[in-house]
Amino acid sequence: MKKLSWKVKFGLVLVALSAVMLYAHSVAFHHSDLHEFGPFLLTHEIAMMPLEVLVVTLVIHSLLERREHEEKMHKLNMVIGAFFSEVGDELLRRTAGFDETVEIREHFLVSNEWDSRRYATAKTAILGYDYGINARAEDLEALGGFLAGKRQFLLGLLQNPTLLEHETFTNALWAVFHLSEELGYRPGFADLPESDIVHLNGDLQRAYAAIAVEWLDHVRHLQKEYPYLFSLAVRRNPLDTGASVVVGG
Protein backbone atom coordinates (compact mmCIF):
# COMPACT_ATOMS: atom_id res chain seq x y z
CA MET A 1 0.00 0.00 0.00
CA LYS A 2 2.88 2.39 0.80
CA LYS A 3 4.50 1.68 -2.56
CA LEU A 4 1.23 2.36 -4.33
CA SER A 5 0.80 5.56 -2.34
CA TRP A 6 4.14 7.07 -3.33
CA LYS A 7 3.59 6.09 -6.94
CA VAL A 8 0.21 7.82 -7.02
CA LYS A 9 1.53 10.96 -5.32
CA PHE A 10 4.58 11.09 -7.56
CA GLY A 11 2.42 10.58 -10.64
CA LEU A 12 -0.09 13.25 -9.66
CA VAL A 13 2.66 15.81 -9.05
CA LEU A 14 4.23 15.17 -12.45
CA VAL A 15 0.89 15.17 -14.26
CA ALA A 16 -0.09 18.43 -12.55
CA LEU A 17 3.28 19.98 -13.39
CA SER A 18 2.99 18.95 -17.00
CA ALA A 19 -0.60 20.24 -17.18
CA VAL A 20 0.44 23.65 -15.83
CA MET A 21 3.34 23.88 -18.25
CA LEU A 22 1.16 22.84 -21.20
CA TYR A 23 -1.45 25.41 -20.22
CA ALA A 24 1.19 28.14 -19.96
CA HIS A 25 2.60 26.99 -23.28
CA SER A 26 -0.85 27.13 -24.89
CA VAL A 27 -1.50 30.64 -23.59
CA ALA A 28 1.93 31.89 -24.62
CA PHE A 29 1.68 30.62 -28.18
CA HIS A 30 -2.05 31.09 -28.74
CA HIS A 31 -1.46 33.98 -31.13
CA SER A 32 2.02 32.92 -32.29
CA ASP A 33 3.07 33.11 -35.94
CA LEU A 34 4.68 30.35 -37.99
CA HIS A 35 8.14 31.88 -37.60
CA GLU A 36 7.91 30.93 -33.92
CA PHE A 37 7.42 27.27 -34.73
CA GLY A 38 10.88 26.32 -33.38
CA PRO A 39 10.34 27.80 -29.90
CA PHE A 40 6.84 26.32 -29.94
CA LEU A 41 8.20 22.79 -30.33
CA LEU A 42 10.96 23.36 -27.80
CA THR A 43 8.65 24.62 -25.08
CA HIS A 44 6.13 21.90 -25.87
CA GLU A 45 8.80 19.26 -25.36
CA ILE A 46 9.79 20.87 -22.07
CA ALA A 47 6.14 20.83 -20.94
CA MET A 48 5.89 17.14 -21.76
CA MET A 49 9.06 16.19 -19.87
CA PRO A 50 7.32 15.51 -16.50
CA LEU A 51 5.04 12.95 -18.20
CA GLU A 52 8.04 11.32 -19.88
CA VAL A 53 9.82 11.18 -16.53
CA LEU A 54 6.73 9.58 -14.99
CA VAL A 55 6.51 6.87 -17.65
CA VAL A 56 10.25 6.09 -17.54
CA THR A 57 10.30 6.02 -13.73
CA LEU A 58 7.32 3.68 -13.44
CA VAL A 59 8.70 1.33 -16.11
CA ILE A 60 12.13 1.18 -14.48
CA HIS A 61 10.61 0.71 -11.03
CA SER A 62 8.39 -2.09 -12.33
CA LEU A 63 11.38 -3.84 -13.90
CA LEU A 64 13.39 -3.53 -10.68
CA GLU A 65 10.50 -4.86 -8.62
CA ARG A 66 10.10 -7.82 -10.98
CA ARG A 67 13.81 -8.59 -10.77
CA GLU A 68 13.76 -8.35 -6.98
CA HIS A 69 10.74 -10.67 -6.84
CA GLU A 70 12.43 -13.21 -9.11
CA GLU A 71 15.56 -13.16 -6.95
CA LYS A 72 13.48 -13.70 -3.81
CA MET A 73 11.57 -16.58 -5.40
CA HIS A 74 14.84 -18.13 -6.56
CA LYS A 75 16.21 -18.03 -3.01
CA LEU A 76 12.91 -19.29 -1.63
CA ASN A 77 12.84 -22.29 -3.96
CA MET A 78 16.42 -23.07 -2.98
CA VAL A 79 15.28 -23.18 0.66
CA ILE A 80 12.29 -25.36 -0.20
CA GLY A 81 14.52 -27.69 -2.21
CA ALA A 82 16.92 -27.98 0.75
CA PHE A 83 14.00 -28.82 3.04
CA PHE A 84 12.78 -31.68 0.88
CA SER A 85 16.28 -32.98 0.30
CA GLU A 86 17.11 -32.95 4.01
CA VAL A 87 13.78 -33.69 5.68
CA GLY A 88 10.66 -33.55 3.51
CA ASP A 89 11.26 -36.44 1.13
CA GLU A 90 12.13 -38.88 3.89
CA LEU A 91 9.24 -37.69 6.05
CA LEU A 92 6.83 -38.18 3.14
CA ARG A 93 8.27 -41.62 2.39
CA ARG A 94 7.94 -42.79 5.98
CA THR A 95 4.49 -41.31 6.53
CA ALA A 96 3.12 -42.72 3.27
CA GLY A 97 3.83 -46.16 4.72
CA PHE A 98 1.31 -45.43 7.48
CA ASP A 99 -1.38 -44.24 5.03
CA GLU A 100 -4.05 -46.93 4.87
CA THR A 101 -5.80 -45.41 1.83
CA VAL A 102 -3.46 -45.49 -1.14
CA GLU A 103 -5.65 -44.23 -4.00
CA ILE A 104 -4.11 -40.78 -3.70
CA ARG A 105 -0.69 -42.01 -4.86
CA GLU A 106 -1.60 -41.71 -8.54
CA HIS A 107 -1.72 -37.94 -8.08
CA PHE A 108 1.95 -37.91 -7.09
CA LEU A 109 3.31 -39.91 -10.00
CA VAL A 110 4.71 -36.85 -11.75
CA SER A 111 6.34 -37.18 -15.16
CA ASN A 112 7.60 -35.00 -18.00
CA GLU A 113 4.20 -35.32 -19.66
CA TRP A 114 2.43 -33.43 -16.90
CA ASP A 115 1.06 -30.01 -17.83
CA SER A 116 -0.60 -27.25 -15.80
CA ARG A 117 -4.01 -28.93 -16.04
CA ARG A 118 -2.65 -32.23 -14.72
CA TYR A 119 -0.98 -30.47 -11.81
CA ALA A 120 -4.20 -28.60 -11.03
CA THR A 121 -6.17 -31.86 -11.02
CA ALA A 122 -3.64 -33.50 -8.73
CA LYS A 123 -3.58 -30.56 -6.33
CA THR A 124 -7.37 -30.48 -6.10
CA ALA A 125 -7.43 -34.20 -5.31
CA ILE A 126 -4.66 -33.86 -2.71
CA LEU A 127 -6.33 -30.92 -0.96
CA GLY A 128 -9.60 -32.84 -0.74
CA TYR A 129 -8.01 -36.11 0.36
CA ASP A 130 -8.80 -37.65 3.75
CA TYR A 131 -5.44 -39.01 4.82
CA GLY A 132 -5.81 -42.25 6.79
CA ILE A 133 -2.67 -42.19 8.93
CA ASN A 134 -2.32 -45.08 11.37
CA ALA A 135 1.20 -45.19 12.79
CA ARG A 136 1.96 -47.47 15.73
CA ALA A 137 3.94 -46.50 18.82
CA GLU A 138 7.19 -47.98 17.47
CA ASP A 139 6.68 -46.15 14.15
CA LEU A 140 6.22 -42.85 15.96
CA GLU A 141 9.31 -43.48 18.08
CA ALA A 142 11.44 -44.08 14.97
CA LEU A 143 10.00 -41.00 13.30
CA GLY A 144 10.71 -38.94 16.40
CA GLY A 145 14.34 -40.06 16.31
CA PHE A 146 14.64 -39.03 12.67
CA LEU A 147 13.16 -35.58 13.28
CA ALA A 148 15.24 -35.05 16.41
CA GLY A 149 18.34 -35.31 14.25
CA LYS A 150 16.94 -32.57 11.98
CA ARG A 151 15.95 -30.14 14.74
CA GLN A 152 18.75 -27.63 14.15
CA PHE A 153 18.11 -27.70 10.42
CA LEU A 154 14.39 -27.01 10.95
CA LEU A 155 15.15 -24.19 13.39
CA GLY A 156 17.48 -22.64 10.83
CA LEU A 157 14.74 -22.71 8.20
CA LEU A 158 12.21 -21.13 10.54
CA GLN A 159 14.62 -18.24 11.13
CA ASN A 160 15.10 -17.65 7.40
CA PRO A 161 13.42 -14.31 6.46
CA THR A 162 12.96 -15.53 2.88
CA LEU A 163 10.14 -17.78 4.06
CA LEU A 164 7.99 -14.73 4.80
CA GLU A 165 7.33 -14.66 1.05
CA HIS A 166 5.66 -18.08 1.15
CA GLU A 167 2.94 -18.43 3.75
CA THR A 168 1.79 -21.96 2.88
CA PHE A 169 5.29 -23.42 3.04
CA THR A 170 5.92 -21.64 6.34
CA ASN A 171 2.73 -23.20 7.72
CA ALA A 172 3.87 -26.62 6.50
CA LEU A 173 7.24 -26.12 8.15
CA TRP A 174 5.57 -25.20 11.42
CA ALA A 175 3.45 -28.35 11.20
CA VAL A 176 6.60 -30.46 10.82
CA PHE A 177 8.35 -28.65 13.66
CA HIS A 178 5.33 -29.09 15.92
CA LEU A 179 5.29 -32.81 15.13
CA SER A 180 8.99 -32.99 15.98
CA GLU A 181 8.38 -31.30 19.33
CA GLU A 182 5.39 -33.49 20.18
CA LEU A 183 7.40 -36.65 19.49
CA GLY A 184 10.48 -35.30 21.24
CA TYR A 185 8.68 -34.52 24.49
CA ARG A 186 7.58 -38.12 25.02
CA PRO A 187 9.96 -39.91 27.44
CA GLY A 188 8.98 -43.20 25.86
CA PHE A 189 6.46 -44.75 23.50
CA ALA A 190 5.99 -48.28 24.79
CA ASP A 191 3.32 -47.38 27.35
CA LEU A 192 1.54 -44.55 25.56
CA PRO A 193 -2.27 -44.73 25.85
CA GLU A 194 -4.23 -45.17 22.66
CA SER A 195 -5.64 -41.65 22.99
CA ASP A 196 -2.12 -40.18 22.82
CA ILE A 197 -1.21 -42.30 19.81
CA VAL A 198 -4.36 -41.02 18.08
CA HIS A 199 -3.31 -37.47 18.96
CA LEU A 200 0.18 -37.98 17.53
CA ASN A 201 -1.28 -39.51 14.39
CA GLY A 202 -3.33 -36.35 14.00
CA ASP A 203 -0.18 -34.22 14.22
CA LEU A 204 1.52 -36.50 11.71
CA GLN A 205 -1.45 -36.30 9.36
CA ARG A 206 -1.39 -32.48 9.50
CA ALA A 207 2.29 -32.35 8.60
CA TYR A 208 1.90 -35.01 5.92
CA ALA A 209 -0.97 -33.22 4.19
CA ALA A 210 0.82 -29.86 4.29
CA ILE A 211 4.16 -30.97 2.87
CA ALA A 212 2.52 -33.24 0.27
CA VAL A 213 0.96 -30.18 -1.39
CA GLU A 214 4.22 -28.24 -1.10
CA TRP A 215 6.11 -31.13 -2.68
CA LEU A 216 3.80 -31.08 -5.68
CA ASP A 217 4.19 -27.31 -6.12
CA HIS A 218 7.95 -27.56 -5.78
CA VAL A 219 8.25 -30.31 -8.37
CA ARG A 220 6.12 -28.28 -10.76
CA HIS A 221 8.51 -25.35 -10.33
CA LEU A 222 11.49 -27.62 -11.00
CA GLN A 223 9.89 -28.98 -14.17
CA LYS A 224 9.52 -25.45 -15.50
CA GLU A 225 12.82 -23.92 -14.37
CA TYR A 226 15.31 -26.72 -13.68
CA PRO A 227 14.72 -29.85 -15.79
CA TYR A 228 17.78 -31.65 -14.40
CA LEU A 229 16.61 -31.12 -10.81
CA PHE A 230 13.12 -32.19 -11.86
CA SER A 231 14.52 -35.42 -13.26
CA LEU A 232 16.19 -36.23 -9.95
CA ALA A 233 13.07 -35.28 -7.96
CA VAL A 234 10.97 -37.68 -10.06
CA ARG A 235 13.52 -40.48 -9.63
CA ARG A 236 13.53 -39.83 -5.87
CA ASN A 237 9.73 -39.46 -5.66
CA PRO A 238 8.99 -40.38 -2.02
CA LEU A 239 5.39 -41.27 -2.87
CA ASP A 240 6.22 -43.57 -5.77
CA THR A 241 6.96 -47.08 -4.50
CA GLY A 242 8.55 -47.95 -7.84
CA ALA A 243 10.85 -44.93 -8.01
CA SER A 244 14.59 -45.51 -8.48
CA VAL A 245 17.31 -42.88 -8.55
CA VAL A 246 19.26 -45.04 -11.02
CA VAL A 247 18.56 -43.88 -14.56
CA GLY A 248 16.87 -46.74 -16.34
CA GLY A 249 16.67 -48.65 -13.09
N, C-alpha and C positions, 0 to 999 in steps of 0.2 A: 504493500500500500504506500509506503514511503517513497519507493522508487517511482511509482506511478505519479505520486503527488509532485515530485520535483520535475518530472517530465512535463506534466501539464502546466505547471507554473512557468517553466522555462519556455515552453512552446507559446503560451499566451503572451509573454513579454515580447518575444521575437515577432509574433504575428502583429501585435499592437504597434511595435516599433516600425515594422514594415508598412503597416496601414497608414500611419502618420506620415511617413516619408513619401509614400505614394500619393497621399492627398496633397501634401505640400508641393510635390513634383507636378501634380495635375494643375494646381492653382497657378504655379509659376509659369507653366508653359501653355496655359489655356489659350492665350492669344499670340503664341510664338509663331514666327515665320519659318519657312523651310530652311533658311540659311542657319537656323539654330538647331538643325537636326542632330548634329554631333553632340552638343551638350545635352540635348534631350535624351539621347540613348545612354550617355554616360551617367546622368543623374538617375535615370530609370534603373540602370544596373545597380547603382548604389542603393536605391530604395528596395530592391529585391534581395540584397545580400542577407538580411536577417532571416528570410525564408530559406535561402540556400544553406545558411549555417544550421538552421533547425533540421532540415532534411539530412544533411551530412552527419550532424551530431547524433540524431536518432538511429541512423543506419549503422554508424560505427559502434554506438553503444549496444545495439541489438546484436551485432556480430561478436562483440566482446563478451556479452552475456551468454551467447550460445556457446562460445569457446570455453568459457568458465564452467558452464553446465556440463559440457562433454568431458572436461577434465575431471570434474567431480564424479560423474557417472563411471568413468574409467577406473578411478581409484576405488569407488564403491564396489564395482564388480570384481576388482582384485581382492577386496576384503571378503566378499561373498564366496569367491572361488576358494580362498584360503580356508574359510569355515568348512565348506563341504569336503575339501581335501583332508583336513585335520580331524574333523568331528562329524559333520553332517552325513557323509556317505555311510560311514560305519554305523552311526546311530540309526539311519534309515534301514540299513541291511539287517541289523539286529532286531529292530522293532517289527519289521515286516514279518519276521519269523513268528511273532506272537499274534499276528493278525489272522483271525479265524475265517474271515471272509475275503477271498482272494480275487474276486471278480474285478476289482479296481486295478489290478496289475496291468491290464492291457492298455490303460491310459498312461502308463509310464514307459512303454516300450518305444521310445523315441528313435527315429531314424532320419536319414537325410531326406527322405520323401515327405517328411512332415512340413506342412505349410501353416500359415497363421490360423486358418479355419480349424485344422486338426488340433493345434495347440489350444484354441479357444474351447473346443469340444472337450478335450481332456481336462482343462482347468475347471470347467463347469461341473463335470462329473466328480472331480476330486473334491471340490468345495461342498458338494452335496452328499458326499459319501459318509456313511455311518461306520467309522472304524471300529472293528470288533477286537480290541486289544485284550489279551488274556495271558499276561506274563505271570509265572509262578515266583515264589519267594527266591529260589535260587537264581532265576533269570534276572530278577531285579537286583540281586546282590552283585552279580557279574556286571550288569550294566552300570551300577553305582561305582564299581571299581574303575571301569573304563572312563566314566565322566570325571571321576576324582583326579585322574591323571591329566585331564584337559582343563582343569579349573583355572589355572593361570592364563591359559590361552583364551578362554571364554571371558575372563575379566578384562584382558587386554582389548578384546573386541568391543566390549561394552563401553570402554573408555574412549573408543575411537570416534572423534567428532564427525567423521564422514558418514556414519550411520544415521545421523539426524536427517539425511536426505532420503532415507528409505524407511518409512514407518513400519511397513508390514514385516520387513526382515528384522528390524529391531524387536518387534513383538515376538517373532519366532525365536530370536536369540534369548529373550527374557524367559520364554517358555522352557527352553532347554536348560538355562541356568537355574531356574526354579526346580526343575526335575532333578538336576544335579545336587542341589541343596537338600531337597526332600530325602533323596537316597543317602546322602552323606551324613545326615543327622541320625539315622537309625544305627544304634549300637550293634544290632544284629538282625538277621532276617529269619532265622529258623523258627522263632516263636511268635512271629507277627500274627495278630488276629486277622481273620478274613476281611474284616471291614477296612483295615489299614492297607491290605493288599489291593482291595478294590479302589481305595483312594489313590494309591500310587499308580495303578493302571490308568486312572483318569488323568493324572499328571502326564504320564507317558503318552497317552492318546492325544492330549493337547499339543505336546511338543511334536509328535509324529505328524499330525495333520498340518501344523504350521510350516514345518520345514519341507514337507512333501510338495506343497504349493510353491515354495521358494525354489526348490530344486528344479521344478519344471520351468519356472520363469528364467532361472539362471541358464539352464541348458538351451533354452530358446535364444537367449542373448548370445551364447557361444556359437550357436549355429549361424547366426547372422554376422557376427564380428570376428570370430576366431575359429575357423573350421577345424584346425588341427587340435585345439583344445576340446572342441565339440566331439571329435572322433574319440578322444580318450575318455571323455565323460560318458559316451554311449557304451564304450567297451568296459567301463567300470560301473555301469548302471547298477546301483544298489538294490533296485526293485525288479531287476531282471535276473531270474534264477539261472538263465542260460548264458549270461554275459561272461565274456572272457577278455582280459586285457591283451592277450596274444592275438595279433592280427592274423585272421584266418583260423583262429583256434576255436 
